[in-house]
Amino acid sequence: MFRAASAVFSVPTAATVHDDGHDNTHNTRTAPSPHPETITVVVTGERKTVMGISAYVVRDTVEVNGELVEDTYDWFAQDDEGNVWYLGEDVKDYENGVVVSTAGSWEAGIDGALPGIAMPAQPALGHAYRLEYLAGEAEDMFEIIAVDRTLTVPFGTFDRAITTKDWTPLNPAVIEEKWHAYGVGLIYETHIAGGTGTVELVSYTPGG
């Protein structure tokens, strides 16, 4: 997420990404919502040590009608070959300003949790990866199903987008499709089975 070596998963430090979506089905966390969501992703510039690795901290918040319903801190690191690893997340779901669940939280190296691949340095058609792993809690996976697609979202038109099929054995009926753009990251997601709803990139502010 943080160096040109993995540009498809690239959000510079302090970058801010805003997505708008209407998502009636979630894989593992927030309860379904009938209202549009506003998702804000910020690369904080902070670090967290996970398994002895200095990971970048990314904050991901979800609001419905201006009310915070989810506040997550994700931890990422990049190896020397450019692969981006996902090292865990601290999830808090809210109702009326009160934390009601931390389901989906995990940290690599604790309770058998293992890091996963968020995006390979060289995405290749047909390759599949485990994004995260804590048995029974966080088991998201994805497969690369396209490597050179064009998509227009409210923020603009993107070429050479990487498309992934995402699912979890914890809820196998739900399958999502996600589009990732070079230099920006996730720009679009939708359900292809087991649910309805889409998320689109509406604004992006580069960091330093």
N, C-alpha and C positions, 0 to 999 in steps of 0.2 A: 504494500500500500504506500510505501514511502520513498521508493527509489525508482529511477527509470528502468531498472532491470525487470521490474514487473509492472510496466506501465498500464496494463489493462486493469490493475487493481491499485490505481494510483490516486491518492488524495494527499496533497502536501500538508505539512504540519500547519495547524490552525485553520485549515479549510472548513467551510460550512456548506452542507448539502441539504436542500429542502425538497421533500417529496410530498405529493398529495396523493391520497389513495382512498379507495372504498373497498375495504377488505372484510368479507363476512366469514372467513375461515382462517384460522391460524394453526400452524403446525403444532406448536408445543406450549405457547405462552398465553398472551392476552386473550381474554374472552371475546367472542365475536361481537362486532359493533355494527349497527345498522346505519351509522353516520360516517361521513368522510373523515379520514384521519390526516393529520399533518405530521410528517416524520422529519425530524431534524438530526443530521449526523454531523458531529464536530470532531475533528482531530485535535485533541486538547493540547498537545505538546508535552503532556506529562508522561512519565514512565512508571511501569510496575514490574518488579522482578518476579518472574514465574519460572520455576525449575532452573534458577540461576541465570535466566535469560532476561535482558532488559527489553521489555515489550512496550510498544506504543499503546497509549490509551485513547480509545475512541468512544465518545458518548453518543448514544442513540436514544432520542426521546420520541414518544408518540403522544399526540394530543388529539382529543375529540371535542369539538366545539370549544376549543381554548382550554380545556381541562386536561391536565397531565394524567395519562393512564398507564404509561410505561416509561421507565428510566433505566437504561442499561449501559454499563461500561464494558466494552469489549477490549481484548488485549491481543495485539498482533506483533509478529516479528518476521524479519526476512533473513533467509540464509545467504551464504556467499554466492549461490547459483541464481538467486533472484526469486526463489519460491517464497510465497507469503504463507506463514503459518498462523493458525488461530489457536490461542493458548487459553482461552476461557472467557467467561462473561459473568458479570454481577448484575442480576436481573431483579428489578422491583416493579411489581404491578400495583397500581393505585386505584382506589375507589373513594371519591369524595375527600381526596387529599391524604388518605391513610393507606399505608402499605398493606396489601391483602395477600400477596403471594411473592415468593422468590423462586418459583418453579422455573427450571431451565438453567439455573446458575450452576457453574462448574469451573474448576481451575485445574489445569494440567498438573499432574504430579500429586494430586490429593484424592484420596478415596478411589484410586484406580483410574482416574481420568487421564486421557491421553490427548496430546495436541493433534490438530488436523490441518489439512491443507485448505487455505482460503482461496488461493489461486496459484497455479503453477507458473513458473517463469516462461514456459513455452506451451501455451494451451494447445492441445491436439485433439482433433475430433475423435470421439468415442472413448476417451480416457475418463475414468470415474475415480472419485476421491471421497474419503471420509472427512467431512468438515469439522466434526467434533465427536468426542466420545466420553460419556459417563453413562454406564449401563443403566437403562431405565429412565434416564433424565435428559440426556443430550446426545442424540445419535443422528444428526442431520448428515445427509450425503448429497453429492451432485455428480452429474455426468455432463461433459462438454458435448453439445449436440450441433453446434455451428460455430465457425470461427471467422466468418467474413460476411456479416449481415449489415444492412442499413436500416436505421429506425429513426423516425421523427417523434419527439416528445415535446411537451410545452417549452422546454428550455432550448431545444434546437434539434438539428439533424446530425446523427452520428454514423460514420462509416466504420467498417471493420469491427463491428461489435461481436463480442463473444457471447453465445447463448448457452445457458445451462439448464438442465432438468434437475430439480431439487425435490427431495423427499426425505422422510424419516421412517424407519421401521416401527417407530412408536405410534405412527398414524399413517399407515401405508396407503390408505384410500386418497390421501391428499397429495397431489403432485403440482408443483409450481414450475413456471418457466421464467428465468431471469436473464436480462440483457445487461452486459457490462461493456462500457466504452473505455477505450484507451485514454488515459490522462484524467479520467473522471471517476470511474467505478460504476456502481449500479445505477442504471438509468430507467429501468422498467421491469416490472414483474407482474405476472398474472397467473391464474389457476388454469391448469389444463385437465384436472380431474379432482373431484371431491370437494369442490368449493367454487366460490365466485369472488370477483373483486380484482382490481388492478392498482398498481402504484406506479406513478410517473414522476420523473425529475422535473421540477419547475424552476429551480434556481440553484446556482453553484457559485460560491465565492472562494477563489483560490487563496491558499495560505502562503506562507513565506517559504 
